[in-house]
Amino acid sequence: MIGWPVADPVIPTVAHPVLAQAAKAASDAFRAARERHDHAQLAEKTAVGADGTASMRLDLLVESAIAEVAEAHRINLLSEEIGFVDRGSAVTLVADPVDGTANAAAGVPLSAFAGALVRDGTPVEALTCWLDTGRCWHAVAGAPAPYRTSGRGELDGAAVSLLRPHPRNREAWWRVTSRAARVRILSTSCLEAMLVAEGSTDAFADAGSDTHRIVDLAAAMVAVPAAGGAVLDVRGRALEIDPDLTRRWSGVVAATPRLAEEIAGAVLG
């Protein structure tokens, strides 16, 4: 069993009730799952998610709690495991219930809930919660966030987080890491994006492996620009709120648009 306590989320009072309730539900379900299940049970793959990959028990338990919030508000839900639940609403909650599930199931305290409210296809508000600590980041599209990126514009000497290298992108991965001053692999895209937003690191990227789904990037698409940064796809593909979770991107989250473009250029060679 994982003995460390799960802190209550510190949710800003200005957060939309749907996001606030979803984050609280995710945190409560995350805490209950860790109290009732051991490492192996949390990590057990018990279903196949909407993106075609296996779902861990922890994913499903937390997602179920978030789904109840969306149902109570009669809005659509787009979530990692269940996929798209269409209630005919103009508003959709796009959620990654537990980003970094493998970390969480193993007891590594690096996982997050990330949610974005999308109105008529456009993300308008986001809330990300670091599940182990309760630390939260909130943002509204078009309004400045209460945190800022580092402002860095150059890859040379930057602190960069990356997804792990794959056989298909090792050269691209090396082109980025060979220029950075510091490289981290934390295995939690949504949390790493918020560390960029608040200036703790300069950038986070998938070096061309096309691993990201839109649920991995939706909250960052609101929060990072609000903090002065940029979110884009390495290959220039539009980041679209698409209910088809088999679609993939190679996201770049950076302190500035200039840095984002420079990382994309390094990946593409």
C-alpha positions in Angstrom: 0.0 0.0 0.0 1.1 3.6 -0.6 1.2 5.2 2.9 1.6 8.8 2.0 -1.5 11.0 2.5 -3.1 12.8 -0.5 -3.6 16.5 0.2 -6.9 18.3 -0.5 -6.7 20.3 -3.7 -6.1 24.1 -3.2 -8.7 25.2 -5.8 -8.9 28.9 -6.6 -12.3 30.3 -5.6 -12.7 31.9 -9.1 -12.6 28.5 -10.8 -15.7 27.4 -12.6 -17.9 25.1 -10.5 -17.5 22.2 -13.0 -13.7 22.4 -12.9 -13.6 22.8 -9.1 -16.0 19.9 -8.5 -14.2 17.7 -11.0 -10.8 18.4 -9.4 -12.2 17.7 -5.9 -13.9 14.5 -7.1 -10.6 13.4 -8.8 -8.6 14.0 -5.6 -11.1 12.2 -3.4 -11.3 9.2 -5.7 -7.5 9.1 -6.0 -7.2 9.1 -2.2 -9.8 6.4 -1.8 -8.1 4.2 -4.4 -4.8 4.4 -2.7 -6.3 3.6 0.7 -8.1 0.5 -0.7 -5.7 -0.9 -3.2 -2.0 -1.9 -3.3 0.5 -1.1 -6.0 -0.4 -4.1 -8.2 -4.1 -3.5 -7.9 -3.9 0.1 -8.8 -1.8 -0.7 -11.9 -3.9 -3.7 -13.0 -5.1 -3.2 -16.6 -8.8 -4.0 -16.4 -10.1 -2.4 -19.7 -9.2 -0.8 -23.0 -9.6 3.0 -23.2 -11.0 5.1 -26.0 -7.6 5.6 -27.4 -7.0 1.9 -27.8 -4.5 1.6 -25.0 -5.0 -0.4 -21.7 -6.6 1.3 -18.8 -5.3 0.9 -15.2 -7.7 0.4 -12.3 -6.7 3.7 -10.9 -7.6 5.5 -14.1 -11.1 4.0 -14.1 -11.8 4.7 -10.5 -10.9 8.4 -10.8 -12.6 8.9 -14.2 -15.8 7.5 -12.8 -15.9 10.2 -10.2 -15.3 12.9 -12.8 -18.0 11.5 -15.0 -20.5 11.9 -12.2 -19.7 15.6 -12.1 -20.2 16.1 -15.8 -23.5 14.2 -15.7 -24.7 16.3 -12.8 -24.1 19.5 -14.8 -25.5 17.9 -18.0 -22.5 18.7 -20.1 -20.5 16.6 -22.5 -17.4 14.8 -21.3 -14.3 13.9 -23.3 -12.0 11.8 -21.1 -9.1 9.4 -21.6 -10.8 6.1 -20.8 -14.5 6.6 -21.5 -14.0 8.7 -24.6 -16.7 11.1 -25.6 -20.1 11.3 -23.8 -22.4 13.5 -25.9 -25.2 15.2 -24.0 -26.0 17.7 -26.6 -24.4 20.6 -24.7 -22.4 23.4 -26.1 -19.9 22.8 -23.2 -17.6 19.9 -22.9 -15.3 19.0 -20.0 -12.1 17.6 -21.5 -10.3 15.7 -18.8 -7.2 13.6 -18.1 -8.3 12.0 -14.8 -4.9 10.8 -13.8 -2.0 12.0 -16.0 1.0 9.9 -14.9 -0.9 6.9 -13.8 2.1 4.6 -13.9 3.9 7.1 -11.5 0.8 7.2 -9.2 0.4 3.4 -9.0 4.0 2.9 -8.2 4.0 5.6 -5.5 6.0 8.2 -7.4 4.3 11.5 -6.4 4.2 12.9 -9.9 0.6 12.7 -11.3 -2.1 15.2 -12.0 -5.8 15.8 -12.8 -6.2 18.2 -15.7 -9.5 19.6 -17.0 -10.5 22.1 -19.5 -13.9 23.6 -20.2 -14.5 23.8 -24.0 -17.3 25.9 -25.4 -18.2 25.2 -29.1 -14.8 23.6 -29.7 -12.7 26.3 -28.1 -11.0 25.8 -24.7 -12.0 28.7 -22.4 -10.9 27.7 -18.9 -8.6 25.2 -17.3 -7.6 23.7 -14.0 -4.8 21.3 -13.2 -4.2 19.7 -9.9 -1.1 18.0 -8.7 -2.8 15.1 -7.0 -0.2 14.2 -4.3 0.3 17.8 -3.1 -3.0 19.5 -3.8 -1.3 22.3 -5.7 -3.5 23.8 -8.5 -3.1 26.0 -11.5 -6.1 27.8 -12.9 -6.4 29.9 -16.0 -9.0 31.6 -18.2 -8.5 32.1 -21.9 -7.7 35.7 -22.8 -6.9 36.7 -19.3 -3.4 36.8 -17.7 -2.6 34.0 -15.3 -1.3 34.7 -11.8 1.9 32.9 -12.7 4.4 33.5 -15.5 6.8 31.4 -17.6 10.6 31.9 -17.4 10.5 33.9 -20.6 13.3 32.0 -22.1 13.7 32.2 -25.9 16.6 29.9 -26.7 17.0 26.1 -26.6 20.7 26.3 -25.9 21.2 26.2 -22.2 17.4 25.7 -21.4 15.9 23.4 -18.9 13.7 20.9 -20.8 11.4 18.1 -19.9 10.8 15.4 -22.5 8.8 12.2 -23.0 11.1 9.2 -23.0 12.8 8.4 -26.3 11.4 5.8 -28.6 13.2 3.9 -31.3 11.5 6.0 -33.9 12.6 9.4 -32.5 16.0 8.8 -30.9 17.9 11.1 -33.2 15.3 13.9 -32.7 15.4 13.4 -29.0 19.2 13.7 -29.0 19.1 16.9 -31.1 17.1 18.5 -28.3 18.9 17.1 -25.3 22.4 17.9 -26.7 21.5 21.6 -26.7 19.7 21.8 -23.3 21.5 22.5 -20.1 19.2 20.3 -18.0 16.9 17.4 -19.1 14.1 15.8 -17.0 11.8 12.9 -17.7 8.9 13.1 -15.2 6.3 11.0 -17.1 3.4 13.3 -16.5 2.7 15.7 -19.4 0.0 17.8 -17.8 2.0 18.5 -14.7 5.2 19.2 -16.7 3.2 21.7 -18.8 2.2 23.6 -15.6 5.8 23.7 -14.5 6.6 25.5 -17.7 3.6 27.8 -17.1 4.9 28.9 -13.7 8.5 29.2 -14.8 10.0 26.2 -13.0 11.3 24.8 -16.2 11.6 26.3 -19.7 9.9 23.7 -21.9 8.3 20.3 -22.2 8.1 18.3 -25.4 7.4 15.1 -27.2 10.3 14.9 -29.5 8.3 13.7 -32.5 6.9 10.4 -31.3 3.2 11.4 -31.7 2.3 10.3 -28.3 0.0 13.1 -27.0 -3.8 13.0 -27.2 -5.8 16.1 -26.9 -6.6 15.3 -23.3 -2.9 15.6 -22.5 -2.7 19.1 -24.0 -6.1 20.8 -23.6 -5.5 22.4 -20.1 -2.0 23.6 -21.3 -3.6 25.2 -24.3 -5.4 27.6 -21.9 -2.9 27.9 -19.1 0.4 28.3 -20.9 -0.5 31.1 -23.3 -2.1 32.9 -20.3 1.3 32.8 -18.6 3.2 34.1 -21.7 4.1 30.8 -23.3 3.1 28.8 -26.3 1.7 25.3 -27.1 2.1 23.8 -30.5 2.6 20.6 -32.4 6.0 19.7 -33.7 4.7 19.2 -37.2 2.5 22.3 -37.3 -0.8 20.4 -37.0 -3.7 22.2 -35.5 -4.5 21.2 -31.9 -8.2 20.4 -32.2 -10.7 19.3 -29.6 -11.6 16.2 -31.4 -13.6 13.4 -29.7 -11.5 10.8 -31.6 -8.9 10.0 -29.0 -6.9 7.9 -31.4 -5.6 11.1 -33.0 -2.1 11.9 -31.8 0.2 14.9 -31.7 3.8 15.7 -30.6 3.1 18.6 -28.3 5.6 21.3 -27.4 5.0 23.5 -24.4 7.4 26.3 -24.0 8.1 29.6 -22.1 7.8 31.6 -25.3 6.6 31.1 -28.9 10.2 31.6 -30.1 11.5 28.7 -27.9 8.6 26.5 -29.0 9.4 27.0 -32.6 13.1 26.4 -31.9 12.4 23.1 -30.2 10.1 22.0 -33.1 12.9 22.9 -35.5 15.4 20.9 -33.6 13.0 17.9 -33.5 12.5 18.0 -37.3 16.2 18.5 -37.9 
